[in-house]
Amino acid sequence: MGQHEKIATSLPAAVTEAVGASLAGVDAELARRYPGDPGTRQPVHTVYVPADTFTAGTVRSWGDQALAALDEHAPDAASLARVLGLSDALAGPVYERVRDKLVREPVEDLRIDFEDGYGPRPDDEEDEAAARAARLVHEAYATGTAAPYTGIRVKCLEAVVRARSIRTLDIFLSGLMAAGGLPDGLVLTLPKVTYAEQVAAMARLAGAFETANGLRPGRIGFEIQIETSQAILAADGTATVARMIDAAGGRATGLHYGTFDYSACVGVSAAHQASDHPAADHAKAVMQVAAAGTGVRVSDGSTNVLPVGPTAQVHEAWRLHHSLTRRALARAYYQGWDMHPGHLPTRYAAVYAFYREGLEPAAARLSAYVAKAGGAVMDEPATAKALSGHLLRGLDCGALDHDEVTRLTGLTRGDLEGFALPGHRA
């Protein structure tokens, strides 16, 4: 044993206590505003389907159409790898997992659209469509055919469509309650938000519905779509999106970027409206910073280039969608929109390649961190959190298997969650 050091202090305990008392309000505010990631699964995409075309077979139909597209335009692993530039090592595993996903779970998040994809309709027609959507969603969850996450996008809360939006929301939620209750995977989306007060109004509607139906307070959450410049920068120069998260009162679950509405709002010409435009990058960076630590997740937008037509045209659209998805993943936008069944093969190919490429490096670094083995890279708790998050997201979407992750890391899923969730410090 070495010589014990003599410990000397100068500050009385009263000073420490006084500092703690002075920061108690800040401590509470940090815990309230920045609870960290909820630790639940985040879908890799959101599929939007107009309410009038949504049927009980929509999810299966999208999967079948995506498989048919693969059969026609990339019937084997080598052909898809050539189109997307996948390595020989990834080609087989990615292709097999993509096909399996399209059979097993082709859509992770489905939104029945009553906004732009549906448009203005006579009130009795939209009433009927909202009630029908509630019935079909209930039946899908009851029979196990629903996407893991399912819900509706209502119209916005601007004056001209406000009453219609509220009525559609009420009919849909009331229909679910009458059929047996709100499903766990329910997701609601509020589009074209420009002021935090509109978010507060949506939260008020959710609370009123909970009270009317005896639901626990906070049961109903919703996503906020960022589609206008005012949602990013307020008239006084402050970041509106941060105010929106606060105005939701803990109900905001996601911020979704609207590629084409936002691009048009800031004057980007139609030919250049895309999720990799500098205007899009700026908006999403503001969203990302505002949401960091709040538990609100950020989603990228969509591409309007559809993989249809002759094979050469489909391949060109696939390469674009694949590159945009990979670009978004590298920027920590782990979710995006898909507008056509033909986007599913490249969505999953990009996601699966991303997580499989990162599997062995992430596993090696995390194992070294756990063992305190050191190495060429010195990782800290924040990096361990990121490494665990990468592996958990890969497991959730089907890119990775539990057995291979455990074999490479020596860690269980519970261990990974312990590193990834708030509170990990060492």
C-alpha positions in Angstrom: 0.0 0.0 0.0 1.3 3.5 -0.8 1.3 6.4 1.5 -2.1 7.9 2.2 -2.5 11.5 1.1 -3.6 14.1 3.6 -7.0 15.4 2.6 -7.5 19.1 3.3 -10.7 21.2 2.5 -11.5 24.9 3.1 -15.2 25.2 2.2 -17.7 24.6 5.0 -20.7 22.3 4.3 -23.0 25.3 4.4 -21.5 26.5 1.2 -22.2 23.3 -0.6 -25.7 23.3 0.7 -26.2 26.9 -0.4 -25.0 26.2 -3.9 -27.3 23.2 -4.1 -30.3 25.3 -2.9 -29.5 28.0 -5.4 -29.5 25.5 -8.3 -32.5 23.4 -7.2 -34.7 25.3 -9.7 -32.3 24.6 -12.5 -32.0 21.0 -11.6 -35.8 20.7 -11.8 -35.9 22.6 -15.0 -33.2 20.3 -16.6 -35.1 17.2 -15.6 -38.4 18.6 -17.0 -37.1 20.0 -20.3 -34.4 17.4 -21.0 -35.5 14.0 -19.9 -33.4 12.3 -22.6 -34.5 9.7 -25.2 -37.5 7.7 -24.2 -35.8 4.5 -25.0 -38.6 3.2 -27.2 -38.3 2.0 -30.8 -38.1 4.8 -33.4 -39.4 3.7 -36.8 -37.0 4.1 -39.7 -39.7 5.8 -41.9 -43.3 7.1 -42.1 -45.5 6.1 -44.9 -48.3 8.5 -45.9 -51.4 7.2 -47.5 -54.4 9.4 -48.4 -57.4 8.6 -46.3 -59.6 7.7 -49.3 -57.2 5.1 -50.5 -56.4 3.5 -47.2 -57.7 0.0 -46.8 -57.3 -3.0 -44.5 -54.8 -4.4 -47.0 -52.7 -1.3 -47.5 -49.7 -2.5 -45.5 -49.6 -5.9 -47.2 -50.1 -4.2 -50.6 -47.1 -2.0 -50.1 -45.0 -5.0 -49.2 -46.2 -7.0 -52.2 -45.6 -4.1 -54.6 -42.1 -3.5 -53.2 -41.3 -7.2 -53.6 -42.6 -7.1 -57.1 -40.3 -4.2 -57.9 -37.4 -6.1 -56.6 -38.3 -9.1 -58.7 -38.6 -7.0 -61.8 -35.7 -4.6 -61.4 -33.2 -6.3 -59.0 -34.0 -10.0 -58.8 -30.9 -11.0 -56.8 -28.4 -9.6 -54.4 -25.7 -8.9 -57.0 -28.0 -6.8 -59.2 -29.2 -4.6 -56.3 -25.6 -4.2 -55.1 -24.6 -3.0 -58.5 -27.4 -0.4 -58.5 -26.7 0.9 -55.0 -22.9 0.4 -54.9 -23.1 -2.1 -52.0 -19.9 -4.1 -51.2 -19.7 -7.8 -51.9 -19.7 -8.5 -48.2 -22.9 -6.6 -47.6 -24.8 -7.5 -50.8 -26.1 -10.9 -49.6 -27.0 -10.1 -46.0 -28.7 -6.8 -46.9 -30.7 -8.3 -49.8 -31.9 -11.2 -47.7 -32.9 -8.9 -44.9 -34.7 -6.5 -47.2 -36.8 -9.3 -48.7 -37.6 -10.7 -45.3 -38.6 -7.3 -44.0 -41.0 -6.8 -47.0 -42.7 -10.1 -46.2 -42.7 -9.7 -42.4 -43.1 -6.0 -41.7 -43.1 -3.9 -44.8 -44.2 -0.7 -43.1 -43.0 0.5 -39.7 -45.1 3.6 -39.4 -48.3 4.4 -41.3 -50.0 7.7 -41.4 -53.5 8.0 -42.8 -53.5 11.4 -44.4 -56.4 13.9 -44.1 -54.3 16.9 -45.2 -52.5 17.5 -48.5 -52.8 13.9 -49.7 -56.6 14.0 -49.1 -57.5 17.6 -49.7 -60.8 19.5 -49.1 -63.9 17.3 -49.1 -67.5 17.7 -48.2 -67.9 17.4 -44.4 -70.0 14.3 -44.5 -67.4 12.6 -46.7 -64.5 13.4 -44.4 -66.7 12.4 -41.4 -67.2 9.0 -43.0 -63.5 8.6 -43.9 -62.4 9.5 -40.3 -64.8 6.9 -38.8 -63.7 4.3 -41.4 -60.1 5.0 -40.6 -60.8 4.4 -36.9 -62.5 1.1 -37.6 -59.8 -0.2 -39.9 -57.0 0.8 -37.5 -58.7 -0.9 -34.6 -59.3 -4.1 -36.7 -55.7 -4.0 -37.9 -54.3 -3.9 -34.3 -56.8 -6.6 -33.2 -55.8 -9.0 -36.0 -52.0 -8.2 -35.7 -51.8 -6.8 -39.3 -51.2 -3.2 -38.3 -47.9 -1.4 -38.7 -46.1 -1.1 -35.3 -47.0 2.6 -35.4 -50.2 3.9 -37.0 -52.3 7.1 -36.9 -53.6 10.0 -38.8 -52.4 13.4 -40.1 -55.2 15.9 -39.6 -55.4 19.3 -41.3 -53.6 22.2 -39.7 -55.1 24.5 -37.1 -55.2 27.6 -39.2 -58.5 29.4 -39.2 -59.8 28.2 -42.6 -59.6 24.5 -41.7 -59.4 24.5 -37.9 -63.0 23.3 -37.2 -62.6 20.5 -39.8 -59.3 19.4 -38.3 -60.7 19.2 -34.8 -63.7 17.3 -35.9 -61.7 14.7 -37.9 -59.4 14.3 -34.9 -62.4 13.9 -32.6 -64.2 11.4 -34.8 -61.1 9.3 -35.3 -60.1 9.1 -31.6 -63.7 8.6 -30.5 -64.1 5.8 -32.9 -61.0 4.1 -31.5 -62.4 4.6 -27.9 -65.7 3.1 -28.9 -64.0 0.1 -30.5 -62.0 -0.7 -27.3 -59.4 2.1 -26.7 -56.4 3.8 -28.1 -53.7 1.4 -29.4 -50.2 1.6 -28.0 -48.8 2.5 -31.4 -51.1 5.4 -32.0 -49.4 8.5 -33.6 -51.0 11.8 -34.5 -49.4 14.4 -36.8 -50.1 18.2 -36.8 -49.0 19.8 -40.1 -48.0 23.3 -41.2 -47.4 24.7 -37.7 -46.2 28.3 -37.7 -46.8 29.4 -34.1 -46.2 27.8 -30.7 -49.7 28.7 -29.8 -51.0 26.2 -32.4 -49.0 23.5 -30.6 -50.5 24.6 -27.3 -53.9 24.4 -28.8 -53.3 20.8 -30.0 -52.1 19.9 -26.5 -55.3 21.5 -25.1 -57.4 19.4 -27.5 -55.6 16.2 -26.4 -56.1 17.0 -22.8 -59.8 17.8 -23.3 -60.2 14.4 -25.1 -58.5 12.6 -22.2 -60.8 14.2 -19.7 -63.9 13.5 -21.7 -62.9 9.8 -22.0 -61.3 9.1 -18.6 -57.8 8.7 -20.0 -54.7 9.4 -17.9 -53.3 12.9 -18.4 -50.6 12.9 -21.1 -51.8 9.7 -22.8 -52.1 11.4 -26.2 -49.0 12.7 -27.8 -48.4 14.1 -31.3 -45.8 15.0 -33.9 -45.2 18.5 -35.2 -44.5 19.0 -38.9 -42.0 21.7 -39.6 -43.1 23.0 -43.0 -42.8 26.8 -42.8 -40.0 29.3 -42.2 -41.9 30.7 -39.3 -41.6 27.3 -37.6 -37.8 27.7 -37.6 -37.3 31.5 -37.0 -39.9 33.7 -35.3 -40.5 37.3 -36.2 -38.3 38.4 -33.2 -35.4 36.3 -34.4 -35.7 33.4 -31.9 -36.0 29.7 -32.7 -39.7 29.0 -32.9 -39.3 25.2 -32.9 -37.8 25.2 -29.4 -40.9 27.2 -28.2 -43.1 24.6 -29.9 -41.6 21.7 -28.0 -42.2 23.6 -24.7 -45.7 24.6 -25.7 -46.6 20.9 -26.2 -46.3 20.4 -22.5 -44.6 17.0 -22.8 -46.9 15.7 -25.5 -44.6 16.3 -28.5 -43.1 13.0 -29.8 -41.5 14.1 -33.0 -40.5 16.9 -35.3 -41.0 16.0 -39.0 -39.4 18.0 -41.8 -41.7 18.8 -44.7 -39.4 18.9 -47.7 -41.6 20.6 -50.3 -43.7 22.9 -48.3 -40.7 24.3 -46.5 -38.7 24.6 -49.7 -41.5 26.5 -51.4 -41.9 28.7 -48.3 -38.3 29.9 -48.5 -38.4 30.3 -52.3 -36.6 27.3 -53.6 -37.6 26.5 -57.1 -39.4 23.2 -57.8 -36.4 21.7 -59.6 -34.2 22.1 -56.6 -36.6 21.2 -53.8 -34.9 18.2 -52.0 -33.9 17.1 -48.6 -30.2 17.8 -49.3 -30.7 21.4 -50.3 -28.9 23.9 -48.0 -32.2 25.3 -46.9 -33.3 21.9 -45.8 -30.0 21.3 -44.0 -30.4 24.5 -42.0 -33.9 23.8 -41.0 -33.1 20.3 -39.8 -30.1 21.4 -38.0 -32.2 23.9 -36.0 -34.8 21.1 -35.4 -32.0 18.8 -34.2 -30.5 21.2 -31.7 -33.9 22.3 -30.4 -35.0 18.6 -29.8 -31.7 17.4 -28.4 -32.2 15.9 -24.9 -35.9 16.5 -24.9 -37.0 13.1 -25.9 -38.6 14.5 -29.1 -37.2 12.8 -32.2 -36.4 14.4 -35.6 -37.5 12.9 -38.9 -36.2 13.8 -42.4 -38.7 14.5 -45.2 -39.2 12.6 -48.5 -38.2 12.6 -52.1 -40.8 13.1 -54.8 -38.8 11.1 -57.4 -40.7 7.9 -57.7 -39.2 4.6 -58.8 -41.6 3.8 -61.6 -41.2 3.1 -65.3 -38.5 1.2 -67.2 -35.7 -0.4 -65.2 -33.1 2.3 -66.0 -35.5 4.9 -64.6 -36.3 2.9 -61.5 -32.6 2.3 -60.9 -31.9 6.1 -61.1 -34.7 6.8 -58.6 -33.4 4.0 -56.3 -29.9 5.4 -56.3 -31.2 8.9 -55.4 -33.4 7.6 -52.6 -30.7 5.4 -51.3 -28.1 8.2 -51.2 -30.5 10.6 -49.5 -31.3 8.0 -46.9 -27.7 7.2 -46.2 -26.9 11.0 -46.0 -29.7 11.5 -43.5 -28.5 8.5 -41.3 -25.0 10.0 -41.2 -26.5 13.2 -40.0 -28.5 11.4 -37.2 -31.9 11.7 -38.9 -32.9 8.1 -38.3 -36.4 8.4 -39.7 -37.8 9.8 -43.0 -40.9 9.7 -45.2 -41.6 7.2 -48.0 -44.2 8.1 -50.5 -44.3 5.1 -52.8 -44.0 1.2 -52.3 -41.0 1.3 -54.6 -39.1 3.3 -52.0 -39.2 0.5 -49.5 -36.4 -1.6 -51.0 -34.0 1.3 -50.9 -35.1 2.5 -47.5 -34.3 -0.8 -45.9 -31.2 -1.4 -48.1 -29.8 1.9 -47.0 -30.7 1.4 -43.3 -29.5 -2.2 -43.1 -26.2 -1.4 -44.8 -25.6 1.5 -42.5 -26.1 -0.5 -39.3 -24.3 -3.6 -40.6 -21.3 -1.5 -41.7 -21.1 -0.1 -38.2 -21.7 -3.3 -36.3 -18.2 -4.6 -35.8 -16.5 -1.2 -35.2 -19.2 -0.2 -32.7 -19.1 -3.6 -31.0 -15.3 -3.5 -30.7 -15.2 0.1 -29.3 -18.0 -0.7 -26.8 -16.4 -3.9 -25.7 -13.1 -2.0 -25.1 -14.9 0.7 -23.2 -16.6 -1.8 -20.9 -13.4 -3.7 -20.3 -11.5 -0.4 -19.9 -9.0 -1.9 -22.3 -8.1 1.4 -24.0 -6.9 1.3 -27.6 -6.5 3.6 -30.5 -9.6 5.6 -29.5 -10.4 6.9 -26.0 -14.1 6.7 -25.6 -16.2 8.4 -22.9 -19.7 7.7 -21.6 -21.3 9.9 -24.2 -19.6 7.8 -26.9 -20.7 4.6 -25.2 -24.2 6.0 -25.4 -23.9 6.6 -29.1 -22.4 3.2 -29.8 -25.2 1.5 -27.8 -27.8 3.6 -29.6 -26.4 2.5 -33.0 -26.7 -1.2 -32.0 -30.2 -0.8 -30.5 -31.5 0.9 -33.6 -30.0 -1.8 -35.7 -31.7 -4.4 -33.6 -35.1 -2.7 -33.7 -35.3 -2.4 -37.4 -34.0 -5.9 -38.2 -30.6 -4.9 -39.5 -28.9 -6.8 -36.7 -29.6 -9.9 -34.7 -29.4 -10.2 -31.0 -27.1 -13.2 -31.1 -24.5 -11.5 -33.3 -24.6 -8.4 -31.2 -24.2 -10.3 -28.0 -21.4 -12.5 -29.5 -19.4 -9.4 -30.6 -20.0 -7.3 -27.5 -20.6 -9.7 -24.7 -23.6 -7.5 -23.8 -27.3 -8.2 -23.6 -30.0 -5.8 -24.9 -30.5 -4.8 -21.3 -26.8 -3.9 -21.0 -27.0 -1.8 -24.2 -30.1 0.0 -22.9 -28.2 0.8 -19.7 -25.6 2.6 -21.7 -28.0 4.3 -24.1 -30.6 5.6 -21.7 -30.2 8.8 -19.6 -28.3 8.5 -16.4 -25.2 6.6 -17.6 -22.1 8.3 -16.5 -19.4 5.6 -16.3 
